Every structure is written in C-alpha cells, then in structure tokens.
C-alpha cells in the first residue's frame, strides 16, 4: 500500500470517541442544537492528536451547562463550585505538576462569580488550559444575562435589552497576564480543534474563548430561527480570522471579534517558579 493510499484509508476511518467517554453517561443533558457537544468533540480530537492518555489529563469545572463536560469524559475529573473551578485546578496542578489541566467553564462561571479567580490564574501563568464556553447567557439557571451578553440582547432578566456593556474575555485574559490567548467558534470546527491543541501544548496559562450557540435561552429570545442560523451569524457577522485582518478595509472589521491565536508569549511557569522557591528554602 502506498503512503497516499494509507492516508486515504486512515481518513475514512471514523474517529473513536468512545475511548475518551464514560460508558453509561450518555445521552448528555445539553439541549438540541447546543454548541457544547461540538466543543467536546473538537477537544477529544485535539487530545488524541497530541497523544495524551486518559490518566495524563485532569479536567475541572465549576457550575453551568459547560461545566457538565467532565461528567462525560473518562479522565481524572472534578466538578466543583460555581466560579471556583480555577482555584481547585490550581491546587491540583500544584500538588501534581505533571498532570495536564483542562478547565471547562462558561462565560458566567468564569467571568462573573469566578472573575477574580480568572484574573489571578492568568496573572500567575500556571500551566493549564481554560476553555471558556461563551454562549452569552446563563443557560442552566434560566437564561439570565451574563458578562458576555451583547448590549441590547434580550434575556429572561433583560426583557427590554441588556443595558450593560459586555466583557471582551480575550482582552481581559491578555491584560491579566495569560501567555496564550485565543478565540474560536463552534462553526469553524477544524480551526477550533487546532486552537485547542495549540492551547494544551503551550506551557503556561492558556485561555480559549469559544463562541457557541444557545438556541433555547438566547436564540429564542433574540429571534434566531434555529441553531444553524445562530452558527451562520457567528460565521458571517460575528468574527474575522486574524489571518484576514491585513487584507480587509476598516469598515469590514467594524463590530467584529478576531478569531484565532491573538496572543502568545513565553513566560516562566508558576510551578517551575515554586520549585525554585522550595529549593532555595531547603538550601
């Protein structure tokens, strides 16, 4: 068999998600059309490409739709308190620096009640990957507006339109000191997979904001026709790839969020710095 034939044969074999999933935990609780399942599948494919084993990963979450992710995967997992996932993850990483820490959190869990923990995790540059499932709403608790709800959008707690300006998660992460910051979407699936892979491989605090759709609580309130319609709007009107920025006139960029790796620098990792402190104290 030629190399080209072997490559085609490999591409034709469906990806086996079952080796990373807990038997008996499916079907999941996410609503039809929710983008969280797309994110989970991209994450598992990224992990597979890196070559990590199940035991080399620890996944931590707080509370919310996104935070149900650890319940479905066969890794070391911890489902913790609302907004406190990063605190637990920090403790786990300090106790066992060899683990690959992945935190799945939502825009409310990470940036509202967990906002202070988010800032200081980025500041420390502790080696973990933070995936912020950003669907602009508190989905699990009834559809309240969140820190990323676009101004003017309708929710259960803003029936006349959200009046508060929304956070830019990536700018907050960058300003707080994260050494890897990226944005992806549930529409651009191949790009999402590549971005998650790069985030996991980066040593230091990696933050990936993932724009995805909540067709039930956000979509219905804001007159989206379907989940696919929401995804199309993310693709057409919501984002622009960083690779396209230099080719587009300013008017084409107005109101758009950049998509891709937005910031990546090298920085001394927190556990490595702590090990030096221990060595210094022992001397």
Long-range contacts (C-beta under 8 A, 24 or more apart in sequence): 15-44, 15-45, 15-48, 17-41, 17-44, 19-54, 19-74, 20-44, 20-47, 20-48, 20-54, 20-73, 20-74, 20-75, 21-72, 21-73, 21-74, 22-71, 22-72, 22-73, 22-74, 25-71, 25-72, 26-72, 28-68, 28-72, 29-65, 29-68, 30-65, 30-68, 31-139, 31-214, 31-215, 31-216, 32-215, 32-227, 33-213, 33-215, 33-216, 33-219, 33-226, 33-227, 33-228, 33-230, 34-65, 34-135, 34-139, 34-212, 34-213, 34-214, 34-215, 34-216, 34-227, 35-133, 35-135, 35-186, 35-210, 35-212, 35-213, 35-214, 35-227, 35-231, 36-65, 36-66, 36-68, 36-69, 36-133, 36-212, 38-186, 38-189, 38-192, 38-212, 39-69, 39-131, 39-133, 39-186, 39-192, 39-210, 39-212, 40-69, 40-72, 40-73, 42-189, 42-192, 42-193, 42-196, 43-102, 43-131, 43-196, 44-73, 45-193, 46-193, 46-194, 46-196, 46-197, 46-200, 47-200, 49-193, 49-197, 50-197, 50-200, 50-201, 52-100, 52-200, 56-98, 56-99, 56-100, 57-99, 57-100, 57-102, 58-89, 58-92, 58-96, 58-99, 58-100, 58-101, 58-102, 59-102, 59-103, 59-104, 60-85, 60-86, 60-88, 60-89, 60-92, 60-101, 60-102, 60-103, 60-104, 61-85, 61-103, 61-104, 61-105, 61-109, 62-105, 62-106, 62-109, 62-110, 62-114, 63-109, 63-140, 64-105, 64-106, 64-108, 64-109, 64-138, 64-139, 64-140, 64-141, 65-106, 65-133, 65-135, 65-139, 65-140, 65-214, 66-104, 66-105, 66-106, 66-109, 66-131, 66-133, 67-104, 67-105, 67-106, 67-109, 69-104, 70-104, 82-109, 82-113, 82-114, 83-109, 83-110, 83-112, 83-113, 83-114, 83-115, 83-117, 84-114, 84-117, 85-109, 85-110, 85-114, 85-117, 86-110, 86-114, 86-117, 86-118, 86-121, 86-128, 86-130, 87-117, 89-121, 89-128, 90-121, 90-124, 90-126, 90-128, 93-126, 93-127, 93-128, 93-271, 94-126, 94-271, 94-274, 97-127, 97-271, 97-275, 100-129, 100-200, 101-127, 101-128, 101-129, 102-128, 102-129, 102-131, 102-200, 103-128, 103-129, 103-130, 103-131, 104-131, 104-133, 105-130, 105-131, 105-132, 105-133, 106-132, 106-133, 106-134, 106-135, 106-138, 106-139, 106-146, 107-132, 107-133, 107-134, 107-135, 107-136, 107-137, 107-146, 107-147, 107-148, 107-167, 107-169, 108-138, 108-144, 108-146, 108-147, 110-169, 111-146, 111-147, 111-148, 111-167, 111-169, 111-172, 112-146, 112-147, 115-147, 118-172, 118-173, 118-176, 119-172, 119-176, 120-176, 121-205, 122-173, 122-176, 122-177, 122-178, 122-205, 122-207, 123-176, 123-177, 124-177, 124-205, 124-270, 125-177, 125-178, 125-179, 125-204, 125-205, 125-267, 125-268, 125-269, 125-270, 126-204, 126-205, 126-269, 126-270, 126-271, 127-203, 127-204, 127-205, 127-269, 127-270, 127-271, 128-205, 128-206, 129-196, 129-199, 129-200, 129-202, 129-206, 129-208, 130-173, 130-205, 130-206, 130-207, 130-208, 131-196, 131-199, 131-208, 131-210, 132-169, 132-207, 132-208, 132-209, 132-210, 133-210, 133-212, 134-169, 134-209, 134-210, 134-211, 134-212, 135-211, 135-212, 135-213, 135-214, 135-218, 136-166, 136-214, 136-218, 137-214, 137-217, 137-218, 138-217, 139-214, 139-216, 139-217, 139-218, 142-217, 143-216, 143-217, 143-218, 143-221, 153-218, 153-221, 153-222, 154-221, 154-222, 155-217, 155-218, 155-221, 156-217, 156-221, 168-257, 169-207, 169-209, 170-207, 170-209, 170-258, 170-262, 170-263, 173-205, 173-207, 173-209, 174-262, 174-263, 177-205, 177-267, 178-204, 178-205, 178-206, 178-207, 178-263, 179-204, 179-205, 179-206, 179-263, 179-264, 179-265, 179-266, 179-267, 180-204, 180-205, 180-206, 180-207, 180-261, 180-263, 180-264, 181-206, 181-207, 181-261, 181-262, 181-263, 181-264, 182-206, 182-207, 182-208, 182-209, 182-260, 182-261, 182-262, 182-263, 183-208, 183-209, 183-210, 183-211, 183-239, 183-257, 183-258, 183-259, 183-260, 183-262, 184-208, 184-209, 184-210, 184-211, 184-259, 184-260, 185-210, 185-211, 185-212, 185-231, 185-234, 185-235, 185-238, 185-239, 185-259, 186-210, 186-211, 186-212, 186-213, 186-231, 186-234, 187-231, 187-232, 187-234, 187-235, 188-235, 188-259, 191-241, 191-259, 191-260, 195-260, 195-261, 198-261, 202-264, 203-269, 204-266, 204-267, 204-269, 211-238, 211-239, 211-257
